[in-house]
Amino acid sequence: MNPFTTGPASREYQLATAGWFTLYGVILFTVAWAVDGRGLAAPWVYPAAVAPALPIAGFLWTVLRFMDRSDEYVRAVLGKTYVIAVHLTLLLCVAWGFLEVYAGFRHLALFWVFPVFWVAVAVTGRFIRTTR
Amino acid sequence: MKSRLRVLRAERGWSQADLAERIGVSRQAVNALETDKHDPSLGLAFRIAAVFDRAVEEIFDNPHRTEGPG
């Protein structure tokens, strides 16, 4: 039984998460269209470039709300999943950074950290079932 | 932490969902308690004890106690 996919709190969590992902995509494509297609320049290019990061604050609110509305088991599993996912993301990003510096790997922009983290959450969430 | 939760629940003919509703947690939490994947907080242990009208140590083994309760 996956604690993230059953119960009313988890349904709200999934819907809100899907909503924030959609908003992230819409803002991202809008900014790309405005900057690349319409030649948006300073000073408006600065807030436009930051805008795709704003839904991440929404994700934080959604996760905290889900934890608040969940029981102690789901809360502990969620916390453990996120801690492991954060550290997997750090591990991958630091390793890739040094591979760029010392092994000539292609440079990846920092915005890839966000999707890498969500992949780490999805993978980790499939295996974490115990709170110990 | 070993428990007699599954036996006590079965004696009353309750499903995991029934017990979950009575103690105010998800069905996953009851399953995790029964399969030793989660140690309950003191508050949850007391709620479970109240539902079954038993002492906490009659339901959950106390690994720190060398002799029986009482």
N, CA and C atoms of all chains as a GROMACS GRO file, in nm:
protein
  606
    1MET      N    1   0.084  -0.121   0.000
    1MET     CA    2   0.000   0.000   0.000
    1MET      C    3   0.087   0.125   0.000
    2ASN      N    4   0.067   0.211  -0.098
    2ASN     CA    5   0.145   0.333  -0.105
    2ASN      C    6   0.076   0.443  -0.025
    3PRO      N    7   0.141   0.494   0.082
    3PRO     CA    8   0.075   0.596   0.164
    3PRO      C    9   0.051   0.728   0.093
    4PHE      N   10   0.116   0.746  -0.026
    4PHE     CA   11   0.099   0.873  -0.097
    4PHE      C   12  -0.020   0.870  -0.192
    5THR      N   13  -0.078   0.753  -0.215
    5THR     CA   14  -0.176   0.743  -0.323
    5THR      C   15  -0.316   0.702  -0.277
    6THR      N   16  -0.340   0.690  -0.147
    6THR     CA   17  -0.475   0.658  -0.102
    6THR      C   18  -0.516   0.755   0.009
    7GLY      N   19  -0.646   0.776   0.020
    7GLY     CA   20  -0.699   0.866   0.123
    7GLY      C   21  -0.721   1.005   0.069
    8PRO      N   22  -0.812   1.081   0.133
    8PRO     CA   23  -0.847   1.216   0.083
    8PRO      C   24  -0.730   1.313   0.084
    9ALA      N   25  -0.644   1.308   0.188
    9ALA     CA   26  -0.530   1.399   0.194
    9ALA      C   27  -0.434   1.373   0.078
   10SER      N   28  -0.414   1.245   0.044
   10SER     CA   29  -0.321   1.213  -0.063
   10SER      C   30  -0.379   1.251  -0.199
   11ARG      N   31  -0.511   1.240  -0.214
   11ARG     CA   32  -0.572   1.284  -0.341
   11ARG      C   33  -0.552   1.434  -0.362
   12GLU      N   34  -0.570   1.511  -0.253
   12GLU     CA   35  -0.549   1.656  -0.261
   12GLU      C   36  -0.402   1.685  -0.292
   13TYR      N   37  -0.312   1.608  -0.229
   13TYR     CA   38  -0.168   1.623  -0.252
   13TYR      C   39  -0.134   1.597  -0.399
   14GLN      N   40  -0.190   1.488  -0.454
   14GLN     CA   41  -0.162   1.455  -0.594
   14GLN      C   42  -0.218   1.561  -0.689
   15LEU      N   43  -0.340   1.608  -0.661
   15LEU     CA   44  -0.401   1.710  -0.747
   15LEU      C   45  -0.322   1.840  -0.741
   16ALA      N   46  -0.285   1.882  -0.619
   16ALA     CA   47  -0.210   2.006  -0.604
   16ALA      C   48  -0.073   1.995  -0.670
   17THR      N   49  -0.008   1.878  -0.653
   17THR     CA   50   0.123   1.858  -0.715
   17THR      C   51   0.112   1.866  -0.867
   18ALA      N   52   0.009   1.801  -0.922
   18ALA     CA   53  -0.012   1.807  -1.067
   18ALA      C   54  -0.038   1.952  -1.110
   19GLY      N   55  -0.112   2.026  -1.028
   19GLY     CA   56  -0.140   2.166  -1.058
   19GLY      C   57  -0.014   2.251  -1.060
   20TRP      N   58   0.073   2.230  -0.962
   20TRP     CA   59   0.197   2.309  -0.958
   20TRP      C   60   0.288   2.273  -1.075
   21PHE      N   61   0.291   2.143  -1.111
   21PHE     CA   62   0.372   2.103  -1.227
   21PHE      C   63   0.319   2.170  -1.354
   22THR      N   64   0.187   2.175  -1.367
   22THR     CA   65   0.126   2.238  -1.485
   22THR      C   66   0.161   2.387  -1.489
   23LEU      N   67   0.148   2.453  -1.374
   23LEU     CA   68   0.180   2.596  -1.367
   23LEU      C   69   0.327   2.620  -1.401
   24TYR      N   70   0.413   2.532  -1.349
   24TYR     CA   71   0.558   2.540  -1.377
   24TYR      C   72   0.581   2.533  -1.529
   25GLY      N   73   0.515   2.437  -1.593
   25GLY     CA   74   0.530   2.420  -1.738
   25GLY      C   75   0.479   2.540  -1.815
   26VAL      N   76   0.362   2.591  -1.775
   26VAL     CA   77   0.302   2.705  -1.844
   26VAL      C   78   0.392   2.828  -1.832
   27ILE      N   79   0.440   2.855  -1.710
   27ILE     CA   80   0.529   2.972  -1.689
   27ILE      C   81   0.658   2.955  -1.769
   28LEU      N   82   0.712   2.833  -1.765
   28LEU     CA   83   0.838   2.805  -1.835
   28LEU      C   84   0.824   2.834  -1.985
   29PHE      N   85   0.718   2.782  -2.046
   29PHE     CA   86   0.700   2.801  -2.190
   29PHE      C   87   0.667   2.947  -2.223
   30THR      N   88   0.592   3.012  -2.135
   30THR     CA   89   0.559   3.153  -2.157
   30THR      C   90   0.685   3.240  -2.154
   31VAL      N   91   0.770   3.213  -2.055
   31VAL     CA   92   0.895   3.290  -2.043
   31VAL      C   93   0.985   3.263  -2.164
   32ALA      N   94   0.994   3.136  -2.202
   32ALA     CA   95   1.078   3.101  -2.319
   32ALA      C   96   1.026   3.172  -2.444
   33TRP      N   97   0.893   3.175  -2.458
   33TRP     CA   98   0.833   3.244  -2.573
   33TRP      C   99   0.862   3.395  -2.567
   34ALA      N  100   0.850   3.453  -2.447
   34ALA     CA  101   0.869   3.598  -2.434
   34ALA      C  102   1.014   3.638  -2.457
   35VAL      N  103   1.107   3.557  -2.405
   35VAL     CA  104   1.249   3.593  -2.416
   35VAL      C  105   1.305   3.555  -2.553
   36ASP      N  106   1.281   3.432  -2.596
   36ASP     CA  107   1.338   3.387  -2.723
   36ASP      C  108   1.258   3.436  -2.844
   37GLY      N  109   1.126   3.435  -2.828
   37GLY     CA  110   1.041   3.469  -2.943
   37GLY      C  111   1.012   3.617  -2.956
   38ARG      N  112   0.998   3.686  -2.843
   38ARG     CA  113   0.959   3.827  -2.849
   38ARG      C  114   1.070   3.921  -2.806
   39GLY      N  115   1.185   3.865  -2.773
   39GLY     CA  116   1.301   3.949  -2.741
   39GLY      C  117   1.288   4.028  -2.612
   40LEU      N  118   1.220   3.970  -2.512
   40LEU     CA  119   1.206   4.038  -2.383
   40LEU      C  120   1.344   4.071  -2.327
   41ALA      N  121   1.364   4.196  -2.284
   41ALA     CA  122   1.497   4.239  -2.237
   41ALA      C  123   1.486   4.302  -2.098
   42ALA      N  124   1.601   4.345  -2.042
   42ALA     CA  125   1.604   4.409  -1.911
   42ALA      C  126   1.517   4.534  -1.913
   43PRO      N  127   1.448   4.570  -1.805
   43PRO     CA  128   1.456   4.502  -1.674
   43PRO      C  129   1.359   4.385  -1.659
   44TRP      N  130   1.264   4.366  -1.755
   44TRP     CA  131   1.158   4.265  -1.737
   44TRP      C  132   1.209   4.122  -1.748
   45VAL      N  133   1.325   4.108  -1.811
   45VAL     CA  134   1.376   3.971  -1.826
   45VAL      C  135   1.414   3.908  -1.692
   46TYR      N  136   1.448   3.995  -1.593
   46TYR     CA  137   1.489   3.939  -1.463
   46TYR      C  138   1.373   3.873  -1.388
   47PRO      N  139   1.261   3.946  -1.366
   47PRO     CA  140   1.149   3.876  -1.302
   47PRO      C  141   1.094   3.761  -1.386
   48ALA      N  142   1.101   3.776  -1.518
   48ALA     CA  143   1.052   3.668  -1.605
   48ALA      C  144   1.137   3.542  -1.587
   49ALA      N  145   1.269   3.560  -1.573
   49ALA     CA  146   1.359   3.444  -1.556
   49ALA      C  147   1.338   3.376  -1.422
   50VAL      N  148   1.299   3.453  -1.322
   50VAL     CA  149   1.279   3.397  -1.187
   50VAL      C  150   1.141   3.330  -1.175
   51ALA      N  151   1.047   3.373  -1.257
   51ALA     CA  152   0.908   3.329  -1.243
   51ALA      C  153   0.889   3.176  -1.241
   52PRO      N  154   0.959   3.099  -1.327
   52PRO     CA  155   0.935   2.953  -1.324
   52PRO      C  156   0.971   2.889  -1.189
   53ALA      N  157   1.053   2.957  -1.109
   53ALA     CA  158   1.091   2.899  -0.979
   53ALA      C  159   0.982   2.918  -0.874
   54LEU      N  160   0.888   3.010  -0.898
   54LEU     CA  161   0.787   3.042  -0.796
   54LEU      C  162   0.696   2.924  -0.760
   55PRO      N  163   0.654   2.840  -0.856
   55PRO     CA  164   0.570   2.725  -0.817
   55PRO      C  165   0.638   2.632  -0.716
   56ILE      N  166   0.769   2.640  -0.703
   56ILE     CA  167   0.838   2.554  -0.606
   56ILE      C  168   0.794   2.591  -0.464
   57ALA      N  169   0.765   2.719  -0.441
   57ALA     CA  170   0.711   2.760  -0.311
   57ALA      C  171   0.574   2.696  -0.291
   58GLY      N  172   0.498   2.684  -0.399
   58GLY     CA  173   0.368   2.618  -0.392
   58GLY      C  174   0.382   2.470  -0.358
   59PHE      N  175   0.484   2.406  -0.414
   59PHE     CA  176   0.512   2.266  -0.380
   59PHE      C  177   0.539   2.251  -0.231
   60LEU      N  178   0.618   2.343  -0.178
   60LEU     CA  179   0.652   2.336  -0.034
   60LEU      C  180   0.524   2.346   0.049
   61TRP      N  181   0.437   2.439   0.013
   61TRP     CA  182   0.312   2.456   0.085
   61TRP      C  183   0.228   2.328   0.078
   62THR      N  184   0.223   2.268  -0.042
   62THR     CA  185   0.145   2.145  -0.062
   62THR      C  186   0.199   2.030   0.023
   63VAL      N  187   0.330   2.015   0.025
   63VAL     CA  188   0.391   1.906   0.102
   63VAL      C  189   0.367   1.926   0.252
   64LEU      N  190   0.385   2.050   0.299
   64LEU     CA  191   0.364   2.077   0.442
   64LEU      C  192   0.219   2.055   0.481
   65ARG      N  193   0.126   2.093   0.393
   65ARG     CA  194  -0.016   2.073   0.420
   65ARG      C  195  -0.050   1.923   0.425
   66PHE      N  196   0.009   1.848   0.332
   66PHE     CA  197  -0.015   1.703   0.330
   66PHE      C  198   0.038   1.639   0.458
   67MET      N  199   0.156   1.680   0.500
   67MET     CA  200   0.213   1.626   0.624
   67MET      C  201   0.124   1.661   0.743
   68ASP      N  202   0.073   1.785   0.743
   68ASP     CA  203  -0.012   1.830   0.854
   68ASP      C  204  -0.142   1.750   0.862
   69ARG      N  205  -0.195   1.711   0.747
   69ARG     CA  206  -0.324   1.641   0.742
   69ARG      C  207  -0.310   1.489   0.747
   70SER      N  208  -0.188   1.440   0.750
   70SER     CA  209  -0.165   1.295   0.750
   70SER      C  210  -0.145   1.244   0.892
   71ASP      N  211  -0.156   1.112   0.909
   71ASP     CA  212  -0.128   1.054   1.040
   71ASP      C  213   0.024   1.036   1.057
   72GLU      N  214   0.062   0.992   1.175
   72GLU     CA  215   0.206   0.989   1.208
   72GLU      C  216   0.286   0.895   1.117
   73TYR      N  217   0.222   0.785   1.073
   73TYR     CA  218   0.294   0.690   0.986
   73TYR      C  219   0.323   0.753   0.850
   74VAL      N  220   0.219   0.808   0.787
   74VAL     CA  221   0.237   0.869   0.655
   74VAL      C  222   0.335   0.986   0.663
   75ARG      N  223   0.322   1.065   0.771
   75ARG     CA  224   0.412   1.180   0.790
   75ARG      C  225   0.558   1.134   0.800
   76ALA      N  226   0.581   1.028   0.874
   76ALA     CA  227   0.718   0.979   0.891
   76ALA      C  228   0.773   0.921   0.762
   77VAL      N  229   0.688   0.847   0.688
   77VAL     CA  230   0.733   0.789   0.560
   77VAL      C  231   0.763   0.900   0.460
   78LEU      N  232   0.675   1.001   0.457
   78LEU     CA  233   0.696   1.114   0.365
   78LEU      C  234   0.826   1.187   0.398
   79GLY      N  235   0.846   1.214   0.529
   79GLY     CA  236   0.969   1.283   0.570
   79GLY      C  237   1.094   1.204   0.533
   80LYS      N  238   1.088   1.073   0.558
   80LYS     CA  239   1.203   0.988   0.526
   80LYS      C  240   1.230   0.985   0.375
   81THR      N  241   1.120   0.976   0.298
   81THR     CA  242   1.132   0.975   0.152
   81THR      C  243   1.198   1.104   0.102
   82TYR      N  244   1.153   1.219   0.155
   82TYR     CA  245   1.207   1.347   0.109
   82TYR      C  246   1.352   1.366   0.152
   83VAL      N  247   1.386   1.322   0.272
   83VAL     CA  248   1.525   1.335   0.317
   83VAL      C  249   1.617   1.253   0.225
   84ILE      N  250   1.577   1.130   0.195
   84ILE     CA  251   1.659   1.046   0.107
   84ILE      C  252   1.665   1.107  -0.033
   85ALA      N  253   1.549   1.156  -0.083
   85ALA     CA  254   1.546   1.214  -0.217
   85ALA      C  255   1.634   1.339  -0.226
   86VAL      N  256   1.631   1.422  -0.123
   86VAL     CA  257   1.717   1.542  -0.121
   86VAL      C  258   1.864   1.501  -0.128
   87HIS      N  259   1.901   1.400  -0.051
   87HIS     CA  260   2.042   1.360  -0.049
   87HIS      C  261   2.083   1.287  -0.177
   88LEU      N  262   1.991   1.213  -0.238
   88LEU     CA  263   2.022   1.154  -0.368
   88LEU      C  264   2.044   1.264  -0.472
   89THR      N  265   1.960   1.368  -0.467
   89THR     CA  266   1.975   1.481  -0.560
   89THR      C  267   2.108   1.552  -0.537
   90LEU      N  268   2.143   1.576  -0.410
   90LEU     CA  269   2.271   1.640  -0.379
   90LEU      C  270   2.387   1.555  -0.431
   91LEU      N  271   2.376   1.424  -0.406
   91LEU     CA  272   2.483   1.333  -0.448
   91LEU      C  273   2.502   1.339  -0.600
   92LEU      N  274   2.390   1.330  -0.675
   92LEU     CA  275   2.397   1.331  -0.821
   92LEU      C  276   2.451   1.464  -0.872
   93CYS      N  277   2.403   1.575  -0.812
   93CYS     CA  278   2.444   1.708  -0.860
   93CYS      C  279   2.591   1.736  -0.830
   94VAL      N  280   2.636   1.699  -0.711
   94VAL     CA  281   2.777   1.720  -0.676
   94VAL      C  282   2.866   1.632  -0.764
   95ALA      N  283   2.825   1.506  -0.783
   95ALA     CA  284   2.903   1.416  -0.869
   95ALA      C  285   2.911   1.471  -1.011
   96TRP      N  286   2.796   1.516  -1.063
   96TRP     CA  287   2.795   1.570  -1.200
   96TRP      C  288   2.882   1.696  -1.209
   97GLY      N  289   2.876   1.781  -1.107
   97GLY     CA  290   2.957   1.903  -1.106
   97GLY      C  291   3.106   1.872  -1.116
   98PHE      N  292   3.151   1.775  -1.040
   98PHE     CA  293   3.294   1.739  -1.047
   98PHE      C  294   3.328   1.668  -1.178
   99LEU      N  295   3.229   1.594  -1.232
   99LEU     CA  296   3.253   1.531  -1.364
   99LEU      C  297   3.268   1.639  -1.471
  100GLU      N  298   3.194   1.748  -1.457
  100GLU     CA  299   3.208   1.862  -1.550
  100GLU      C  300   3.349   1.921  -1.539
  101VAL      N  301   3.394   1.941  -1.413
  101VAL     CA  302   3.523   2.009  -1.390
  101VAL      C  303   3.641   1.920  -1.430
  102TYR      N  304   3.635   1.793  -1.389
  102TYR     CA  305   3.754   1.708  -1.406
  102TYR      C  306   3.747   1.612  -1.525
  103ALA      N  307   3.626   1.584  -1.571
  103ALA     CA  308   3.616   1.483  -1.677
  103ALA      C  309   3.555   1.537  -1.806
  104GLY      N  310   3.532   1.669  -1.810
  104GLY     CA  311   3.485   1.732  -1.933
  104GLY      C  312   3.341   1.701  -1.970
  105PHE      N  313   3.260   1.660  -1.869
  105PHE     CA  314   3.120   1.633  -1.900
  105PHE      C  315   3.050   1.762  -1.940
  106ARG      N  316   2.942   1.746  -2.017
  106ARG     CA  317   2.864   1.860  -2.065
  106ARG      C  318   2.806   1.937  -1.947
  107HIS      N  319   2.806   2.071  -1.955
  107HIS     CA  320   2.748   2.152  -1.848
  107HIS      C  321   2.596   2.143  -1.850
  108LEU      N  322   2.537   2.119  -1.734
  108LEU     CA  323   2.391   2.119  -1.723
  108LEU      C  324   2.347   2.238  -1.638
  109ALA      N  325   2.241   2.306  -1.683
  109ALA     CA  326   2.190   2.422  -1.609
  109ALA      C  327   2.131   2.378  -1.476
  110LEU      N  328   2.136   2.469  -1.379
  110LEU     CA  329   2.090   2.436  -1.244
  110LEU      C  330   1.940   2.403  -1.236
  111PHE      N  331   1.861   2.452  -1.334
  111PHE     CA  332   1.717   2.425  -1.322
  111PHE      C  333   1.686   2.276  -1.335
  112TRP      N  334   1.783   2.196  -1.380
  112TRP     CA  335   1.761   2.051  -1.388
  112TRP      C  336   1.755   1.987  -1.249
  113VAL      N  337   1.801   2.059  -1.148
  113VAL     CA  338   1.796   2.005  -1.011
  113VAL      C  339   1.653   1.971  -0.970
  114PHE      N  340   1.559   2.057  -1.012
  114PHE     CA  341   1.419   2.037  -0.973
  114PHE      C  342   1.361   1.906  -1.029
  115PRO      N  343   1.368   1.883  -1.160
  115PRO     CA  344   1.317   1.753  -1.209
  115PRO      C  345   1.395   1.634  -1.154
  116VAL      N  346   1.525   1.650  -1.133
  116VAL     CA  347   1.604   1.539  -1.076
  116VAL      C  348   1.550   1.505  -0.937
  117PHE      N  349   1.519   1.609  -0.858
  117PHE     CA  350   1.466   1.586  -0.724
  117PHE      C  351   1.334   1.509  -0.730
  118TRP      N  352   1.245   1.545  -0.823
  118TRP     CA  353   1.115   1.477  -0.830
  118TRP      C  354   1.128   1.333  -0.878
  119VAL      N  355   1.224   1.309  -0.965
  119VAL     CA  356   1.251   1.170  -1.004
  119VAL      C  357   1.300   1.092  -0.881
  120ALA      N  358   1.387   1.156  -0.802
  120ALA     CA  359   1.439   1.091  -0.680
  120ALA      C  360   1.325   1.063  -0.582
  121VAL      N  361   1.231   1.158  -0.569
  121VAL     CA  362   1.115   1.136  -0.480
  121VAL      C  363   1.031   1.017  -0.530
  122ALA      N  364   1.008   1.013  -0.661
  122ALA     CA  365   0.925   0.906  -0.718
  122ALA      C  366   0.991   0.770  -0.697
  123VAL      N  367   1.121   0.763  -0.721
  123VAL     CA  368   1.193   0.634  -0.707
  123VAL      C  369   1.198   0.595  -0.560
  124THR      N  370   1.237   0.688  -0.474
  124THR     CA  371   1.250   0.658  -0.331
  124THR      C  372   1.116   0.618  -0.270
  125GLY      N  373   1.009   0.688  -0.312
  125GLY     CA  374   0.876   0.662  -0.259
  125GLY      C  375   0.826   0.521  -0.286
  126ARG      N  376   0.882   0.455  -0.386
  126ARG     CA  377   0.840   0.318  -0.417
  126ARG      C  378   0.897   0.217  -0.318
  127PHE      N  379   1.002   0.256  -0.247
  127PHE     CA  380   1.072   0.160  -0.161
  127PHE      C  381   1.055   0.186  -0.012
  128ILE      N  382   1.024   0.309   0.025
  128ILE     CA  383   1.016   0.341   0.169
  128ILE      C  384   0.878   0.304   0.222
  129ARG      N  385   0.873   0.204   0.309
  129ARG     CA  386   0.747   0.163   0.372
  129ARG      C  387   0.760   0.154   0.523
  130THR      N  388   0.882   0.159   0.573
  130THR     CA  389   0.902   0.150   0.717
  130THR      C  390   0.948   0.285   0.771
  131THR      N  391   0.910   0.313   0.895
  131THR     CA  392   0.950   0.442   0.954
  131THR      C  393   1.079   0.432   1.033
  132ARG      N  394   1.138   0.313   1.034
  132ARG     CA  395   1.266   0.298   1.105
  132ARG      C  396   1.382   0.306   1.008
  133MET      N  397   0.863  -0.324   1.679
  133MET     CA  398   0.799  -0.358   1.806
  133MET      C  399   0.686  -0.459   1.779
  134LYS      N  400   0.699  -0.578   1.837
  134LYS     CA  401   0.596  -0.679   1.814
  134LYS      C  402   0.465  -0.638   1.883
  135SER      N  403   0.354  -0.675   1.821
  135SER     CA  404   0.224  -0.640   1.882
  135SER      C  405   0.123  -0.752   1.860
  136ARG      N  406   0.016  -0.746   1.938
  136ARG     CA  407  -0.094  -0.841   1.923
  136ARG      C  408  -0.214  -0.773   1.856
  137LEU      N  409  -0.183  -0.670   1.780
  137LEU     CA  410  -0.288  -0.588   1.720
  137LEU      C  411  -0.374  -0.668   1.623
  138ARG      N  412  -0.310  -0.746   1.536
  138ARG     CA  413  -0.385  -0.821   1.435
  138ARG      C  414  -0.481  -0.920   1.501
  139VAL      N  415  -0.432  -0.987   1.608
  139VAL     CA  416  -0.514  -1.086   1.678
  139VAL      C  417  -0.633  -1.018   1.745
  140LEU      N  418  -0.606  -0.908   1.815
  140LEU     CA  419  -0.714  -0.836   1.884
  140LEU      C  420  -0.818  -0.784   1.785
  141ARG      N  421  -0.769  -0.734   1.672
  141ARG     CA  422  -0.860  -0.683   1.568
  141ARG      C  423  -0.945  -0.797   1.512
  142ALA      N  424  -0.879  -0.911   1.485
  142ALA     CA  425  -0.952  -1.026   1.429
  142ALA      C  426  -1.056  -1.078   1.527
  143GLU      N  427  -1.024  -1.077   1.657
  143GLU     CA  428  -1.119  -1.124   1.758
  143GLU      C  429  -1.250  -1.044   1.754
  144ARG      N  430  -1.236  -0.916   1.717
  144ARG     CA  431  -1.356  -0.831   1.712
  144ARG      C  432  -1.420  -0.828   1.573
  145GLY      N  433  -1.356  -0.897   1.479
  145GLY     CA  434  -1.410  -0.901   1.343
  145GLY      C  435  -1.398  -0.769   1.269
  146TRP      N  436  -1.300  -0.689   1.306
  146TRP     CA  437  -1.282  -0.559   1.242
  146TRP      C  438  -1.184  -0.572   1.125
  147SER      N  439  -1.209  -0.495   1.021
  147SER     CA  440  -1.110  -0.483   0.912
  147SER      C  441  -1.005  -0.380   0.955
  148GLN      N  442  -0.898  -0.372   0.878
  148GLN     CA  443  -0.796  -0.268   0.907
  148GLN      C  444  -0.858  -0.129   0.896
  149ALA      N  445  -0.948  -0.113   0.799
  149ALA     CA  446  -1.015   0.017   0.781
  149ALA      C  447  -1.103   0.050   0.902
  150ASP      N  448  -1.171  -0.054   0.958
  150ASP     CA  449  -1.255  -0.032   1.077
  150ASP      C  450  -1.169   0.020   1.193
  151LEU      N  451  -1.058  -0.050   1.217
  151LEU     CA  452  -0.971  -0.010   1.329
  151LEU      C  453  -0.912   0.129   1.303
  152ALA      N  454  -0.871   0.152   1.176
  152ALA     CA  455  -0.813   0.283   1.141
  152ALA      C  456  -0.909   0.396   1.175
  153GLU      N  457  -1.037   0.375   1.141
  153GLU     CA  458  -1.137   0.479   1.169
  153GLU      C  459  -1.152   0.501   1.320
  154ARG      N  460  -1.148   0.391   1.396
  154ARG     CA  461  -1.166   0.402   1.542
  154ARG      C  462  -1.050   0.475   1.610
  155ILE      N  463  -0.930   0.458   1.556
  155ILE     CA  464  -0.814   0.521   1.622
  155ILE      C  465  -0.766   0.647   1.548
  156GLY      N  466  -0.835   0.682   1.440
  156GLY     CA  467  -0.806   0.810   1.373
  156GLY      C  468  -0.678   0.813   1.292
  157VAL      N  469  -0.647   0.699   1.225
  157VAL     CA  470  -0.530   0.698   1.136
  157VAL      C  471  -0.571   0.635   1.003
  158SER      N  472  -0.478   0.630   0.909
  158SER     CA  473  -0.505   0.569   0.779
  158SER      C  474  -0.497   0.417   0.789
  159ARG      N  475  -0.556   0.348   0.690
  159ARG     CA  476  -0.545   0.202   0.685
  159ARG      C  477  -0.399   0.159   0.668
  160GLN      N  478  -0.323   0.242   0.595
  160GLN     CA  479  -0.180   0.210   0.578
  160GLN      C  480  -0.109   0.208   0.713
  161ALA      N  481  -0.149   0.299   0.801
  161ALA     CA  482  -0.085   0.306   0.934
  161ALA      C  483  -0.115   0.180   1.014
  162VAL      N  484  -0.240   0.133   1.008
  162VAL     CA  485  -0.275   0.009   1.079
  162VAL      C  486  -0.194  -0.108   1.022
  163ASN      N  487  -0.188  -0.114   0.890
  163ASN     CA  488  -0.110  -0.220   0.826
  163ASN      C  489   0.037  -0.214   0.869
  164ALA      N  490   0.092  -0.093   0.874
  164ALA     CA  491   0.233  -0.076   0.914
  164ALA      C  492   0.253  -0.118   1.060
  165LEU      N  493   0.155  -0.090   1.146
  165LEU     CA  494   0.166  -0.132   1.287
  165LEU      C  495   0.161  -0.284   1.298
  166GLU      N  496   0.073  -0.346   1.221
  166GLU     CA  497   0.057  -0.492   1.229
  166GLU      C  498   0.174  -0.568   1.169
  167THR      N  499   0.241  -0.507   1.073
  167THR     CA  500   0.353  -0.575   1.006
  167THR      C  501   0.488  -0.525   1.059
  168ASP      N  502   0.485  -0.457   1.172
  168ASP     CA  503   0.608  -0.414   1.241
  168ASP      C  504   0.692  -0.318   1.156
  169LYS      N  505   0.623  -0.234   1.077
  169LYS     CA  506   0.695  -0.133   0.998
  169LYS      C  507   0.691   0.004   1.063
  170HIS      N  508   0.615   0.014   1.172
  170HIS     CA  509   0.604   0.144   1.240
  170HIS      C  510   0.582   0.121   1.389
  171ASP      N  511   0.660   0.190   1.470
  171ASP     CA  512   0.638   0.190   1.615
  171ASP      C  513   0.547   0.306   1.649
  172PRO      N  514   0.435   0.283   1.718
  172PRO     CA  515   0.341   0.393   1.743
  172PRO      C  516   0.398   0.494   1.840
  173SER      N  517   0.352   0.618   1.826
  173SER     CA  518   0.383   0.720   1.926
  173SER      C  519   0.309   0.682   2.055
  174LEU      N  520   0.346   0.745   2.164
  174LEU     CA  521   0.279   0.716   2.292
  174LEU      C  522   0.129   0.749   2.282
  175GLY      N  523   0.097   0.861   2.217
  175GLY     CA  524  -0.043   0.901   2.202
  175GLY      C  525  -0.123   0.798   2.125
  176LEU      N  526  -0.067   0.749   2.014
  176LEU     CA  527  -0.138   0.649   1.934
  176LEU      C  528  -0.150   0.516   2.010
  177ALA      N  529  -0.045   0.478   2.080
  177ALA     CA  530  -0.050   0.355   2.159
  177ALA      C  531  -0.160   0.363   2.264
  178PHE      N  532  -0.175   0.478   2.328
  178PHE     CA  533  -0.282   0.495   2.428
  178PHE      C  534  -0.420   0.488   2.362
  179ARG      N  535  -0.432   0.548   2.242
  179ARG     CA  536  -0.562   0.542   2.172
  179ARG      C  537  -0.599   0.398   2.138
  180ILE      N  538  -0.500   0.322   2.092
  180ILE     CA  539  -0.524   0.182   2.058
  180ILE      C  540  -0.562   0.103   2.183
  181ALA      N  541  -0.488   0.128   2.292
  181ALA     CA  542  -0.518   0.060   2.418
  181ALA      C  543  -0.660   0.091   2.465
  182ALA      N  544  -0.704   0.215   2.448
  182ALA     CA  545  -0.838   0.254   2.491
  182ALA      C  546  -0.945   0.184   2.407
  183VAL      N  547  -0.920   0.173   2.275
  183VAL     CA  548  -1.017   0.109   2.186
  183VAL      C  549  -1.035  -0.038   2.224
  184PHE      N  550  -0.927  -0.105   2.261
  184PHE     CA  551  -0.935  -0.248   2.297
  184PHE      C  552  -0.955  -0.269   2.447
  185ASP      N  553  -0.961  -0.160   2.522
  185ASP     CA  554  -0.978  -0.166   2.667
  185ASP      C  555  -0.872  -0.256   2.731
  186ARG      N  556  -0.748  -0.234   2.691
  186ARG     CA  557  -0.633  -0.309   2.745
  186ARG      C  558  -0.524  -0.210   2.784
  187ALA      N  559  -0.428  -0.258   2.862
  187ALA     CA  560  -0.309  -0.177   2.890
  187ALA      C  561  -0.219  -0.180   2.766
  188VAL      N  562  -0.141  -0.075   2.748
  188VAL     CA  563  -0.054  -0.066   2.630
  188VAL      C  564   0.036  -0.188   2.618
  189GLU      N  565   0.092  -0.233   2.732
  189GLU     CA  566   0.186  -0.346   2.726
  189GLU      C  567   0.117  -0.482   2.708
  190GLU      N  568  -0.014  -0.485   2.713
  190GLU     CA  569  -0.084  -0.608   2.675
  190GLU      C  570  -0.098  -0.616   2.523
  191ILE      N  571  -0.076  -0.505   2.456
  191ILE     CA  572  -0.089  -0.501   2.309
  191ILE      C  573   0.049  -0.496   2.243
  192PHE      N  574   0.136  -0.410   2.296
  192PHE     CA  575   0.270  -0.394   2.239
  192PHE      C  576   0.375  -0.447   2.336
  193ASP      N  577   0.467  -0.529   2.284
  193ASP     CA  578   0.577  -0.578   2.367
  193ASP      C  579   0.666  -0.461   2.407
  194ASN      N  580   0.703  -0.458   2.533
  194ASN     CA  581   0.800  -0.358   2.580
  194ASN      C  582   0.938  -0.422   2.577
  195PRO      N  583   1.020  -0.384   2.479
  195PRO     CA  584   1.152  -0.449   2.466
  195PRO      C  585   1.248  -0.413   2.578
  196HIS      N  586   1.212  -0.312   2.658
  196HIS     CA  587   1.301  -0.266   2.765
  196HIS      C  588   1.268  -0.332   2.899
  197ARG      N  589   1.154  -0.400   2.904
  197ARG     CA  590   1.115  -0.462   3.031
  197ARG      C  591   1.162  -0.608   3.031
  198THR      N  592   1.232  -0.645   3.138
  198THR     CA  593   1.284  -0.782   3.143
  198THR      C  594   1.183  -0.878   3.205
  199GLU      N  595   1.091  -0.825   3.287
  199GLU     CA  596   0.987  -0.908   3.347
  199GLU      C  597   0.852  -0.867   3.290
  200GLY      N  598   0.751  -0.947   3.312
  200GLY     CA  599   0.617  -0.917   3.261
  200GLY      C  600   0.559  -0.793   3.326
  201PRO      N  601   0.452  -0.735   3.265
  201PRO     CA  602   0.390  -0.615   3.320
  201PRO      C  603   0.334  -0.641   3.461
  202GLY      N  604   0.336  -0.535   3.540
  202GLY     CA  605   0.284  -0.546   3.676
  202GLY      C  606   0.390  -0.595   3.765
   0.00000   0.00000   0.00000
